[in-house]
Amino acid sequence: MSSLTFLLVLVFIVHSEAELQIGFYSGSCPMVELIVKEEVSKAYNEDKGLAAGLVRTHFHDCFVRGCDASVLIDSTPSNKAEKEFPVNNPNLRGFEVIDSAKTRLEKVCPGVVSCADIIAFAARDGFQITGGHWYHVQAGRRDGRVSLLAETSALPPADANLDQLTRMFASHGLTQEEMVTLSGAHTIGRAHCTSFASRLYNFSSSVDQDPSLDPRYASMLKRECPKGSEDVNLVVPMNPSSPAITDVGYYVDVLNQRGLFTSDQSLLTSESTTNQVKQNAMNPFLWKGKFAEAMVKMGRIDVMTGHQGEIRLNCRTMKSWPHLVFNSSNDSPGQYAQFLTKMSSLTVLLILVFIIRSEADLQIGFYSSSCSTAELIVKEEVTKAYNEDRGLAAGLVRLHFHDCFVRGCDASVLIDSTPSNKAEKDSPANNPSLRGFDVIDNAKTRLEKVCPGVVSCADIIAFAARDGIQILINEVVRNIFSLSSFQQKAATNGGHWYHVPAGRRDGRVSLIADTKALPPATANLNQLTRMFSSHGLTQEEMVTLSGAHTIGRAHCTSFANRLYNFSSSANQDPSLNTRYASKLMHECPKGSNDVNSVVPMNPSSPAISDVGYYVDILNQRGLFASDQNLLTSESTTNQVKQNAMNPFLWKGKFAEAMVKMGRIGVITGHQGEIRSKCGVVNKRS
C-alpha cells in the first residue's frame, strides 16, 4: 500500500474519533447508559424534581464554554467556578446523581466515560422518565479544565425579552423555533421565588405587579413568596398543574398568562413565536419529538473530542492526563504520515480487518445515517398499539424470543405460510398465542416510505421488543399523581431501556418443524437449561429472561394439564398453590378448548414490568410448569429469590440478557435480505 493510502486510512480513523457518535462506548464501556439511567431512576424515585434539574444542568453546561462539564467543577480558593453564580446556586440540582454515576463507572470502566457525556445521558433520561421521548445521545465529549463564574453571563436571564433570547440561542447555533421548543423544559421542575419576585412587587414606577401576569396566578404566587423574603429555600413549581410530568402544560400556561418568568411570557411578543407556542400546546407528540431533536443539537455545542480536554476521574475536580502518542491539536499531518509509513503491512492489515469486521457486526446506531428515524418510528407504532391494547407489550417481547430461538433473530417468525409450506407462525406454539404482527407491519410500512429497502424486519422486532418493555413505565408515570400509593410504587418499577445493536438481515426460510426449538410450557429445568445453552445463554440468563412472564397473558390450553388429570395419582399439579388453582379452574373450565380463553401471567400486576413473577413462583403461583420448575434446584431457587428481592438488579440483568439473546444466529452484511414486506420473502430477480 502507498503512504497516501495509509494516510487516508488513518485520517478516517482520527476523523471518526473526533466526532460525537451514537454508541461511542459500545466497545469501551457498554454498560454506561444503563448505569447512568439506574442512578437517574433511583434519584427520581426519591425526588421527582431531580429529572428537571438534570435537564437544566445540561442546558447550563452547554451554554457556558460548550458541553464540557465545566458546570460541575468546584470552586477553589483562587477561582470562583460557574456553579457559584446566583443563576446556578442554589437553583441548579443533580450534581449528586452525576457523581454517583461517575463513581460506579470509574469502578467498571476507569478513565473512559467523560462527565460531559454523563450529563447528556442523564438529561435524556430525566426527560424520558417523566414522559418525554427517548432519543439517541451522541457521545464522545471530553471534559474541560476551566470553569469561571464570570462566563455565566452567557446564560439567558429569567427577565430576558424575546430579542435577547433569540440572540443568545442564535449565538450557539440554535434557531428561534428551537429556543421556543427548548423553553418547554419549564414544564417540569421548580423555581426559586427570588428569580421572579420582581414581577410580583415593585414591577415598575407605574405598576406594582407585571400586567402580563394573570392576576389570580399572581395572587397564588404572592402567598407562596411573601414580599421582601430572601429565603433561598422558597420554591414554586414551574408548571403547577403537572410539575413532574413532561407535557405541554407550559405552553398552555403561557397562553393563559401564567408563564412564571418574564422570559416565558415574552414568547407571546411576536406573531411567529406565538404561533409556535400555540402549535406546541395543541400537539404534545410533535413538541416532544422537536424537543428531542433540539436537545441532540444543543448537546453538540462547542464540544471537545479526540485528545482535547480530559476524562476527569472526579467530576468536580480537574485532573491532568499524560499526552498520548499524537496530539491532534499539535502534531502535523506530515508527522502522522511519517508514523504510518513505518507501520508494518501486518499492522495495516489488522486495521483494515477490524474496520471490515466492524461493518459485519451488529452496531448501536446502525441506522443513524441511513434511516435516522428508524427507532423513533418503531417506538411510535409500539406506543399507538400499546394505547389500544396494553397486552401487546408482552406480545412483542415474546415475538422477539420466538424469532431468535428458531433459526436465529432473522424475522422468520413473521413469514406467512404458503400452499407449499407451513411457516413458524402456524405452529401451535405460536398460533393463536403470538401477537404483535400488526405492529411490526405498520412500522415496516412507514419505514419503507421514508427509507425504502433499508431497515430489516428482524431489527424492527428487536426495537419493538425493547420498546414494549420500556414503554410500560411512561404510561404509568404520566398519571403518577392520581395513583394510589401501591400503584405509585408499581409505577416506578417499569422496564429498563437499553441500546439495541442493529444490522440484522432478514432470513428467507420459515418452517413449522423448526419450532420444536422453542421451550414448551411443560419443560423441566434440565430441558430449559439445555435449550437455552444451545443458543449460548447461561442458566442464570434463562432464569432472568423467564421474568418476561411478569407481563402478558396465557391461553388456558397451555397449562390446563396442571389443573385436570395431571397424573394417575393426582388430578391437580401438587406444585400449584391450591387457591390459585381454584381461581384458574374458574377461568378455564374443564374440557374447554376455547382458544380465546386467557388469564394474566402475573395477576397482581399484569401490565407492569416488576418482579411479581418471581414472588409468585416462590408462593407456588407459577402459571406454567416450566415457571415452577425454576425451584427444582438450589442454584436456580437462589436466583429466583435474588430477583424477587432486587427488582433493579433483575431489570439490569434482563436488559443485558435481551441484548445477548438478540445476537443469536444473526445474519449480517450481504447475507439474507431486507424484506419489503415482513410477511413475504422478496422475489428473486
LORO-967742 format. One record per residue (C-alpha): residue number from 1; residue in one letter; x, y, z. Coordinates in steps of 0.001 Angstrom, whole numbers, plus 500000, padded with zeros to 6 digits. Each point is the difference from the previous one (the first is absolute). Example, Ala and Ser with C-alpha at 12.3 -4.5 7.8 and 13.67 -1.06 7.14 Angstrom:
% LORO-967742
1, a, 512300, 495500, 507800
2, s, 501370, 503440, 499340
% end
This chain:
% LORO-967742
1, m, 500000, 500000, 500000
2, s, 501176, 503537, 499317
3, s, 500672, 502542, 502718
4, l, 497021, 501983, 498673
5, t, 497713, 497005, 500497
6, f, 501327, 499543, 503526
7, l, 499435, 503665, 500691
8, l, 496405, 499854, 498775
9, v, 499298, 497048, 502281
10, l, 501446, 501804, 502998
11, v, 498221, 503259, 499174
12, f, 496751, 498020, 499885
13, i, 500696, 498505, 503426
14, v, 501054, 503325, 501565
15, h, 496992, 501757, 498467
16, s, 497665, 497324, 501375
17, e, 501473, 500423, 503479
18, a, 499592, 503767, 499835
19, e, 496228, 499929, 499439
20, l, 497178, 499244, 502392
21, q, 498551, 496576, 499308
22, i, 496974, 497968, 500971
23, g, 501285, 496955, 501854
24, f, 503360, 501644, 500676
25, y, 500559, 497797, 503072
26, s, 498612, 496752, 498532
27, g, 503486, 498487, 499966
28, s, 501752, 501798, 502860
29, c, 497192, 500180, 502594
30, p, 496765, 498392, 498757
31, m, 498203, 500390, 503345
32, v, 500408, 503784, 500169
33, e, 496500, 501080, 499012
34, l, 498376, 497303, 502110
35, i, 501998, 501066, 503064
36, v, 499136, 503671, 499485
37, k, 496339, 499153, 499567
38, e, 500002, 497915, 503171
39, e, 501403, 502935, 501981
40, v, 497474, 502401, 498456
41, s, 497145, 497592, 500783
42, k, 501111, 499561, 503606
43, a, 500289, 503755, 500495
44, y, 496645, 500621, 498301
45, n, 498282, 497474, 502273
46, e, 501249, 501983, 502998
47, d, 499393, 503460, 498539
48, k, 497844, 500463, 496898
49, g, 501418, 503502, 499474
50, l, 503486, 498722, 499183
51, a, 498968, 499085, 496450
52, a, 499519, 503672, 499184
53, g, 503217, 500855, 501837
54, l, 502011, 497706, 497731
55, v, 498537, 501517, 496838
56, r, 500832, 503451, 501347
57, t, 503542, 498958, 500948
58, h, 500613, 498875, 496410
59, f, 498647, 503303, 498669
60, h, 502111, 502090, 502393
61, d, 503056, 497931, 499168
62, c, 499673, 500308, 496222
63, f, 499284, 503747, 499988
64, v, 503242, 500784, 501857
65, r, 503207, 498890, 498242
66, g, 498081, 497260, 498163
67, c, 498946, 496550, 501227
68, d, 503190, 499259, 501953
69, a, 498760, 499407, 503584
70, s, 501546, 503285, 501137
71, v, 496808, 500595, 502003
72, l, 500972, 497113, 502307
73, i, 503418, 501334, 501024
74, d, 500293, 501204, 503595
75, s, 501379, 503403, 500890
76, t, 503485, 500285, 501471
77, p, 501541, 502659, 502250
78, s, 501394, 501668, 496881
79, n, 496991, 499605, 497685
80, k, 496237, 500336, 500207
81, a, 498451, 497417, 497690
82, e, 496758, 500071, 497987
83, k, 497987, 498098, 502577
84, e, 500382, 502902, 502489
85, f, 498200, 502497, 497756
86, p, 496538, 501032, 501349
87, v, 498314, 498503, 496919
88, n, 501511, 496627, 500954
89, n, 500182, 500213, 503776
90, p, 497730, 498877, 501607
91, n, 497806, 499411, 496941
92, l, 501981, 497311, 498202
93, r, 499478, 496388, 501116
94, g, 501103, 496513, 499116
95, f, 503720, 500174, 500811
96, e, 499717, 496978, 502312
97, v, 498394, 497933, 497249
98, i, 502906, 500719, 497670
99, d, 502485, 499257, 502784
100, s, 498347, 496664, 500834
101, a, 499990, 498925, 496363
102, k, 503638, 501042, 499591
103, t, 501054, 498072, 503105
104, r, 498399, 496823, 498679
105, l, 501435, 500498, 496528
106, e, 503524, 500513, 501311
107, k, 499766, 496581, 501649
108, v, 499025, 498164, 496814
109, c, 501560, 502221, 497294
110, p, 502695, 502147, 501657
111, g, 501011, 503101, 498071
112, v, 497636, 499328, 497105
113, v, 496696, 501892, 500367
114, s, 500018, 503786, 500129
115, c, 497940, 502010, 502443
116, a, 498688, 502015, 497045
117, d, 498506, 496854, 498462
118, i, 498535, 498946, 503352
119, i, 498152, 503339, 500164
120, a, 498661, 499511, 496467
121, f, 498811, 496450, 500727
122, a, 498453, 501044, 503332
123, a, 498130, 502924, 498415
124, r, 498536, 497666, 497378
125, d, 498973, 497521, 502702
126, g, 498520, 502777, 502152
127, f, 497876, 501170, 497084
128, q, 498966, 496478, 499066
129, i, 499158, 498756, 503502
130, t, 497442, 502788, 500405
131, g, 498185, 499083, 496810
132, g, 502106, 501550, 497257
133, h, 501371, 498307, 496899
134, w, 503078, 497852, 500269
135, y, 502698, 501020, 497540
136, h, 503516, 498918, 499024
137, v, 502796, 501959, 501684
138, q, 503106, 500344, 497903
139, a, 503022, 499672, 502266
140, g, 503733, 500533, 499953
141, r, 500161, 503348, 501810
142, r, 503104, 500768, 502019
143, d, 500051, 501933, 503282
144, g, 501210, 503595, 500183
145, r, 502577, 501335, 502435
146, v, 498655, 503516, 500519
147, s, 496963, 501274, 501930
148, l, 499589, 503741, 500569
149, l, 497150, 501690, 501814
150, a, 500233, 503045, 497722
151, e, 499118, 497934, 496920
152, t, 496530, 499119, 501265
153, s, 498822, 503268, 498464
154, a, 499425, 497818, 496924
155, l, 496956, 498477, 501743
156, p, 496633, 501569, 499056
157, p, 498644, 501869, 503055
158, a, 496438, 499482, 501263
159, d, 499111, 503577, 498999
160, a, 501291, 499717, 496406
161, n, 497804, 501353, 497222
162, l, 499400, 498221, 496718
163, d, 502802, 501732, 498101
164, q, 502517, 499177, 502723
165, l, 498902, 496355, 500077
166, t, 500175, 499707, 496230
167, r, 503509, 501501, 499862
168, m, 501340, 497877, 502852
169, f, 498740, 496760, 498457
170, a, 501154, 501065, 496517
171, s, 503518, 500540, 501367
172, h, 500073, 496249, 500627
173, g, 498579, 499075, 496605
174, l, 496438, 499473, 501216
175, t, 497029, 501462, 498125
176, q, 497183, 502009, 501492
177, e, 497658, 497024, 499593
178, e, 502491, 497795, 501850
179, m, 500108, 502634, 502749
180, v, 496200, 499814, 500337
181, t, 500186, 496201, 499943
182, l, 502691, 499753, 502667
183, s, 498183, 502513, 502199
184, g, 497403, 497262, 500400
185, a, 502357, 498339, 502483
186, h, 498377, 502391, 502473
187, t, 497052, 497624, 500005
188, i, 501816, 498083, 502764
189, g, 501940, 501117, 503034
190, r, 499898, 502889, 502419
191, a, 501153, 503604, 500255
192, h, 501285, 502034, 502941
193, c, 497846, 502955, 500995
194, t, 502948, 502353, 499624
195, s, 500121, 499277, 496260
196, f, 496602, 501574, 499257
197, a, 499153, 502157, 503062
198, s, 500569, 503135, 497911
199, r, 496814, 499146, 498076
200, l, 497950, 499954, 503210
201, y, 501267, 503040, 501898
202, n, 501158, 503476, 498888
203, f, 499928, 498945, 496355
204, s, 500332, 503559, 498702
205, s, 499416, 503583, 500998
206, s, 496436, 499812, 498672
207, v, 498873, 496486, 501043
208, d, 500812, 497820, 502962
209, q, 499385, 496725, 498137
210, d, 500911, 498851, 496492
211, p, 496832, 500592, 497905
212, s, 500855, 497044, 497744
213, l, 499534, 497650, 502972
214, d, 496578, 498463, 500652
215, p, 498669, 501718, 503192
216, r, 498749, 496779, 501591
217, y, 503284, 498259, 499325
218, a, 501855, 503036, 501389
219, s, 497957, 499831, 503208
220, m, 500873, 496324, 500429
221, l, 503685, 500755, 499453
222, k, 499921, 502804, 502557
223, r, 498694, 497595, 502630
224, e, 502895, 497665, 499271
225, c, 502569, 502794, 499702
226, p, 499348, 502789, 502550
227, k, 501269, 503481, 499231
228, g, 503513, 500697, 501188
229, s, 500854, 496356, 500643
230, e, 503506, 498998, 498966
231, d, 499629, 496401, 501128
232, v, 501864, 498026, 497321
233, n, 498032, 496883, 500958
234, l, 496661, 501449, 498896
235, v, 499062, 498319, 496722
236, v, 496908, 499531, 497832
237, p, 499342, 497529, 497168
238, m, 500683, 501288, 496505
239, n, 496789, 498364, 498787
240, p, 497639, 499664, 502990
241, s, 497511, 497709, 498253
242, s, 502565, 497228, 499296
243, p, 503449, 500930, 501405
244, a, 501553, 496552, 499545
245, i, 498428, 498990, 496681
246, t, 501454, 500930, 496625
247, d, 497009, 501413, 498150
248, v, 498983, 503178, 498164
249, g, 498533, 501621, 503126
250, y, 502769, 502607, 499824
251, y, 498735, 501304, 496646
252, v, 496386, 499955, 501210
253, d, 501082, 502034, 503027
254, v, 501856, 502531, 497840
255, l, 496887, 500457, 497829
256, n, 498007, 500651, 503195
257, q, 502518, 502551, 501364
258, r, 501336, 497543, 502536
259, g, 503582, 499894, 498766
260, l, 502085, 500159, 503173
261, f, 502977, 501941, 498631
262, t, 499950, 503152, 497912
263, s, 501971, 498022, 497424
264, d, 497166, 497446, 499834
265, q, 497274, 502548, 499451
266, s, 502119, 501893, 497471
267, l, 499476, 497106, 497566
268, l, 496650, 501630, 499191
269, t, 501526, 503314, 498935
270, s, 500323, 499064, 496322
271, e, 497578, 498369, 497599
272, s, 502389, 497234, 498947
273, t, 500908, 498877, 503531
274, t, 496360, 500294, 501107
275, n, 499044, 497627, 497179
276, q, 502723, 497593, 501087
277, v, 498718, 500087, 503588
278, k, 496472, 499258, 498765
279, q, 501202, 497180, 497770
280, n, 501912, 498381, 502857
281, a, 497053, 500390, 502376
282, m, 497760, 498103, 497589
283, n, 502479, 497308, 498898
284, p, 501769, 498328, 502944
285, f, 501451, 497171, 497902
286, l, 501356, 502465, 497443
287, w, 501574, 502146, 502710
288, k, 501668, 497029, 501720
289, g, 501565, 498946, 496713
290, k, 501231, 503535, 499309
291, f, 501325, 500269, 503555
292, a, 501997, 496770, 499606
293, e, 501531, 501285, 496752
294, a, 500836, 503372, 501562
295, m, 501637, 498310, 502999
296, v, 502225, 497960, 497685
297, k, 501001, 503177, 498156
298, m, 500616, 501908, 503235
299, g, 502154, 497102, 501215
300, r, 502470, 500694, 497175
301, i, 500722, 503614, 501002
302, d, 503782, 500579, 499995
303, v, 500838, 496447, 501051
304, m, 503567, 498835, 500471
305, t, 500851, 496589, 498552
306, g, 502966, 497838, 499099
307, h, 502990, 500950, 502145
308, q, 498701, 503410, 501065
309, g, 499190, 500602, 503640
310, e, 500052, 496996, 502313
311, i, 497931, 497242, 501572
312, r, 499617, 501063, 503625
313, l, 500197, 497353, 502691
314, n, 497834, 502164, 502248
315, c, 497485, 502254, 498268
316, r, 500560, 502821, 502485
317, t, 503777, 500119, 499657
318, m, 502280, 500433, 497006
319, k, 502738, 497474, 499401
320, s, 502856, 500036, 497514
321, w, 500555, 496995, 497779
322, p, 503196, 499001, 498214
323, h, 500240, 500826, 496301
324, l, 499436, 497124, 497654
325, v, 502216, 499189, 497020
326, f, 498430, 502751, 497938
327, n, 498233, 503183, 500973
328, s, 497616, 500958, 497224
329, s, 500287, 503682, 500871
330, n, 503827, 500087, 499862
331, d, 501268, 497286, 497629
332, s, 499955, 500606, 496287
333, p, 498507, 497720, 497308
334, g, 503589, 499466, 498820
335, q, 500903, 498470, 503343
336, y, 497018, 497672, 499739
337, a, 501125, 498967, 496505
338, q, 503586, 499387, 501191
339, f, 498707, 497862, 502830
340, l, 497709, 498045, 497734
341, t, 502681, 499240, 497423
342, k, 501941, 498283, 502782
343, m, 497077, 497727, 500779
344, s, 500356, 496426, 498802
345, s, 497710, 498543, 497355
346, l, 498671, 497674, 502681
347, t, 498937, 502926, 502212
348, v, 498195, 501691, 497128
349, l, 498353, 496707, 499086
350, l, 498742, 499636, 503566
351, i, 498510, 503493, 499866
352, l, 498193, 499222, 496761
353, v, 498773, 496642, 501298
354, f, 498678, 501782, 503099
355, i, 498139, 502546, 497872
356, i, 498531, 497323, 497728
357, r, 499041, 497834, 502962
358, s, 498327, 502970, 501707
359, e, 497777, 500459, 496970
360, a, 498888, 496371, 500206
361, d, 499151, 500080, 503727
362, l, 496836, 501333, 501604
363, q, 500481, 503636, 500957
364, i, 498301, 502495, 502254
365, g, 498786, 502853, 497805
366, f, 500184, 497833, 496877
367, y, 497325, 502107, 498270
368, s, 501205, 503402, 501253
369, s, 500982, 501030, 496463
370, s, 497888, 497804, 497729
371, c, 496670, 500346, 501872
372, s, 500417, 502212, 503049
373, t, 496310, 499872, 500984
374, a, 499781, 496185, 499969
375, e, 499847, 499486, 503775
376, l, 497698, 502971, 500523
377, i, 497531, 498703, 497397
378, v, 499987, 496536, 501567
379, k, 499455, 501491, 503438
380, e, 497098, 502112, 498739
381, e, 498300, 496913, 498588
382, v, 500580, 498046, 503207
383, t, 498599, 502897, 502019
384, k, 496871, 500246, 497847
385, a, 499404, 496268, 500224
386, y, 500636, 499974, 503752
387, n, 497476, 502785, 500533
388, e, 497374, 497824, 498304
389, d, 501028, 496712, 501650
390, r, 502292, 499899, 503047
391, g, 500712, 496325, 499426
392, l, 501940, 500647, 496815
393, a, 503136, 500985, 501940
394, a, 500386, 496418, 501194
395, g, 499053, 498711, 496551
396, l, 502893, 501835, 498374
397, v, 502523, 498659, 502511
398, r, 498707, 496478, 499390
399, l, 500127, 500551, 496240
400, h, 503707, 500876, 500228
401, f, 500673, 496942, 502150
402, h, 498161, 497647, 497629
403, d, 501810, 501515, 497030
404, c, 503500, 499674, 501453
405, f, 499578, 496439, 501291
406, v, 499066, 498704, 496539
407, r, 502651, 500489, 497278
408, g, 501407, 503022, 501876
409, c, 498748, 503606, 500112
410, d, 499116, 500195, 496302
411, a, 496257, 500854, 500042
412, s, 499131, 496511, 498726
413, v, 497145, 500008, 502529
414, l, 498268, 502704, 497932
415, i, 499922, 498095, 496698
416, d, 496532, 498857, 498901
417, s, 499282, 496412, 499033
418, t, 499511, 499130, 496331
419, p, 498112, 497129, 498329
420, s, 503302, 498107, 499813
421, n, 501415, 500880, 503441
422, k, 498716, 500308, 503542
423, a, 501956, 502789, 501708
424, e, 500993, 500492, 503651
425, k, 497097, 502293, 500807
426, d, 497509, 497152, 499429
427, s, 501588, 497748, 502601
428, p, 497811, 499349, 503086
429, a, 502816, 501614, 502001
430, n, 499331, 503250, 498118
431, n, 496391, 499857, 498836
432, p, 497836, 501503, 501411
433, s, 502133, 501107, 502934
434, l, 502596, 502122, 498166
435, r, 499090, 503679, 499591
436, g, 501416, 503234, 498643
437, f, 500220, 499202, 496277
438, d, 497898, 503067, 499130
439, v, 502334, 502281, 501960
440, i, 503008, 498750, 498052
441, d, 498118, 500297, 496690
442, n, 498922, 503579, 500742
443, a, 503536, 501039, 500923
444, k, 501381, 498319, 496884
445, t, 497455, 501767, 497759
446, r, 501015, 503392, 501372
447, l, 503709, 499223, 499784
448, e, 499721, 498895, 496376
449, k, 498552, 503413, 499169
450, v, 502872, 501958, 501536
451, c, 502880, 497499, 499673
452, p, 499067, 497417, 497359
453, g, 501972, 496777, 500146
454, v, 502099, 501051, 502993
455, v, 498563, 498761, 503318
456, s, 499634, 496257, 500510
457, c, 496942, 498380, 501531
458, a, 502335, 498207, 502430
459, d, 501250, 503327, 501364
460, i, 496443, 501336, 500238
461, i, 499087, 497034, 502224
462, a, 503037, 500649, 502222
463, f, 499204, 503725, 500317
464, a, 496314, 499303, 500659
465, a, 500745, 497434, 502725
466, r, 502214, 502525, 501805
467, d, 497348, 502695, 499670
468, g, 497269, 497617, 501152
469, i, 501824, 499468, 503288
470, q, 501029, 503593, 500514
471, i, 496807, 501779, 499005
472, l, 498168, 498510, 502955
473, i, 501640, 502506, 502311
474, n, 499145, 503080, 497941
475, e, 496282, 499407, 500101
476, v, 499781, 499429, 503732
477, v, 502358, 502821, 500966
478, r, 497947, 502410, 497896
479, n, 497129, 499501, 502431
480, i, 502052, 499402, 503126
481, f, 498398, 502735, 502069
482, s, 496526, 498527, 499570
483, l, 501052, 496471, 500984
484, s, 499716, 498272, 503348
485, s, 503141, 499562, 502099
486, f, 500229, 496360, 498912
487, q, 499688, 500970, 496355
488, q, 502580, 502763, 500390
489, k, 502452, 497389, 501208
490, a, 499153, 497843, 497012
491, a, 500374, 502972, 497688
492, t, 503639, 500341, 500918
493, n, 500530, 496357, 499076
494, g, 499755, 500346, 496219
495, g, 502411, 498255, 497682
496, h, 503531, 501111, 499238
497, w, 500848, 501679, 496765
498, y, 503044, 498549, 498260
499, h, 501941, 500503, 496783
500, v, 499126, 497586, 497198
501, p, 502976, 499233, 497750
502, a, 498616, 499745, 496460
503, g, 501019, 498850, 496553
504, r, 498105, 496690, 499848
505, r, 498913, 498765, 496604
506, d, 496765, 498125, 499314
507, g, 499955, 496259, 499349
508, r, 498249, 498338, 497074
509, v, 498892, 496761, 501673
510, s, 497263, 499263, 502536
511, l, 499047, 496399, 500826
512, i, 497391, 498875, 502497
513, a, 502158, 496977, 500884
514, d, 502747, 502293, 501334
515, t, 497802, 501295, 502830
516, k, 500914, 496934, 502034
517, a, 502942, 502171, 501104
518, l, 497579, 502041, 502138
519, p, 499865, 498996, 503686
520, p, 496561, 498501, 500745
521, a, 497898, 501143, 502953
522, t, 500503, 496546, 501529
523, a, 503821, 500033, 499825
524, n, 501951, 498911, 503050
525, l, 503101, 501788, 501235
526, n, 502486, 497802, 498133
527, q, 498117, 500470, 496731
528, l, 499860, 503761, 500467
529, t, 503695, 500181, 500838
530, r, 500971, 497946, 496940
531, m, 497769, 501938, 497619
532, f, 501343, 503370, 501135
533, s, 503571, 498680, 500071
534, s, 499672, 498916, 496360
535, h, 499653, 503691, 499165
536, g, 502922, 501104, 502154
537, l, 497891, 501126, 502959
538, t, 500891, 498992, 503553
539, q, 497660, 498516, 502555
540, e, 499958, 503302, 501866
541, e, 499052, 501815, 496794
542, m, 497211, 497458, 499539
543, v, 498650, 500809, 503470
544, t, 500375, 503721, 499259
545, l, 498191, 499881, 496648
546, s, 497223, 497878, 501487
547, g, 499106, 503141, 501933
548, a, 498374, 501313, 496819
549, h, 497013, 497981, 501228
550, t, 499358, 502836, 502433
551, i, 497938, 501613, 497231
552, g, 497526, 498651, 497473
553, r, 497480, 497199, 499854
554, a, 499836, 496263, 499407
555, h, 497414, 497836, 498283
556, c, 498251, 497475, 502219
557, t, 501011, 497181, 497679
558, s, 503678, 500604, 500835
559, f, 499653, 499015, 503676
560, a, 496675, 498097, 500273
561, n, 501898, 496736, 500548
562, r, 501088, 501360, 503399
563, l, 496374, 500458, 501061
564, y, 498318, 496824, 498755
565, n, 501176, 496368, 499783
566, f, 503561, 500982, 500852
567, s, 501135, 496439, 500689
568, s, 498733, 496592, 500988
569, s, 500474, 500900, 503658
570, a, 498948, 503669, 500048
571, n, 497297, 501865, 498124
572, q, 501777, 503322, 500546
573, d, 503700, 500911, 499904
574, p, 501080, 499887, 503678
575, s, 502589, 502738, 499384
576, l, 497165, 502456, 499252
577, n, 498553, 502136, 502809
578, t, 496501, 498611, 500663
579, r, 498273, 503394, 500237
580, y, 501662, 501146, 496803
581, a, 499000, 496715, 498341
582, s, 496367, 500537, 501008
583, k, 500067, 503462, 498471
584, l, 501503, 498646, 496784
585, m, 497388, 497225, 499831
586, h, 497304, 502635, 500248
587, e, 501559, 501883, 497056
588, c, 500773, 496862, 498001
589, p, 497195, 497406, 500351
590, k, 500851, 496330, 499527
591, g, 499708, 498749, 496440
592, s, 499885, 503461, 498457
593, n, 501946, 500382, 496762
594, d, 499154, 503662, 499541
595, v, 503178, 501541, 498560
596, n, 498815, 503435, 501140
597, s, 500034, 499075, 503691
598, v, 502999, 501756, 501581
599, v, 501268, 500954, 503456
600, p, 502716, 502484, 501058
601, m, 503452, 498531, 500528
602, n, 500436, 502101, 503139
603, p, 496526, 500826, 501361
604, s, 501138, 502591, 502564
605, s, 501592, 502298, 497370
606, p, 499484, 498603, 496484
607, a, 501049, 503211, 498222
608, i, 502903, 501034, 502244
609, s, 503567, 498797, 499481
610, d, 500871, 499007, 503562
611, v, 501255, 497008, 501985
612, g, 496495, 498730, 500814
613, y, 500723, 496974, 497812
614, y, 502766, 498838, 502341
615, v, 497898, 500714, 503096
616, d, 497208, 497896, 498485
617, i, 502360, 497079, 499342
618, l, 501194, 500063, 503609
619, n, 496342, 499775, 501026
620, q, 499245, 497111, 497584
621, r, 498101, 502246, 497617
622, g, 502176, 499445, 496929
623, l, 497506, 499596, 497155
624, f, 501964, 497590, 497804
625, a, 501718, 496857, 501201
626, s, 503178, 501472, 498498
627, d, 499615, 503036, 502306
628, q, 499561, 497974, 503173
629, n, 502859, 497708, 498997
630, l, 502433, 502844, 500664
631, l, 499779, 498928, 503655
632, t, 501194, 496447, 499334
633, s, 503699, 500748, 500591
634, e, 501769, 501943, 502713
635, s, 501853, 502308, 497607
636, t, 496918, 501049, 498013
637, t, 497953, 500333, 503192
638, n, 502614, 502426, 501319
639, q, 499845, 501968, 496751
640, v, 496208, 500211, 500248
641, k, 500288, 501264, 503584
642, q, 502675, 502528, 499035
643, n, 497888, 501377, 497152
644, a, 496885, 500145, 502202
645, m, 501838, 502138, 502533
646, n, 501936, 502199, 497552
647, p, 497771, 501436, 497261
648, f, 502633, 502436, 498783
649, l, 502633, 497273, 499789
650, w, 497644, 497747, 498043
651, k, 499094, 502735, 497509
652, g, 503652, 500693, 499277
653, k, 500682, 496292, 499511
654, f, 496917, 499685, 497812
655, a, 501151, 502842, 497725
656, e, 503427, 498377, 499602
657, a, 498465, 496590, 499284
658, m, 497649, 501485, 497392
659, v, 502946, 501572, 498182
660, k, 501848, 496664, 500077
661, m, 496926, 498084, 498825
662, g, 499611, 502509, 497161
663, r, 503334, 498807, 498552
664, i, 498987, 496341, 499658
665, g, 500700, 498707, 496498
666, v, 499792, 503416, 498349
667, i, 500796, 500443, 496343
668, t, 501749, 503237, 499024
669, g, 501859, 501668, 497169
670, h, 498827, 498627, 496656
671, q, 498357, 496871, 501397
672, g, 496246, 499613, 499861
673, e, 497977, 502997, 498842
674, i, 498076, 503072, 501079
675, r, 496378, 499017, 499447
676, s, 497638, 502549, 498470
677, k, 497130, 498410, 501929
678, c, 500712, 498133, 503182
679, g, 497536, 497190, 499299
680, v, 501388, 499148, 496559
681, v, 503525, 499260, 498787
682, n, 501158, 502138, 497094
683, k, 499649, 498637, 496490
684, r, 503348, 499166, 498513
685, s, 500787, 501696, 496714
% end
